[in-house]
């Protein structure tokens, strides 16, 4: 897995961090971190996007992605708090 970090400054004093991890060809994860707000994530699978809250449980799962069962990933995504677009 290859991870890149980028700091995005929207305006002076207002910025957030995007952590992008390439999981497989055509599959990557982006985690958005902003002080004072809950972390959010988007899992990109081809042209599809799955938006979910980035929690300790999902962070642990993705850290151990090479050893977890596919059903564990689906369970985490199904239970993760949804974000409104």
Secondary structure, 3 states (H helix, E strand, C coil): CEEEEEEEEEECCEEEEEEEEEEECCEEEEEEECCCCCCEEEEEECCEEEEEECCHHHHHHHHCCCCCCHHHHHHHHHHCCCCCC
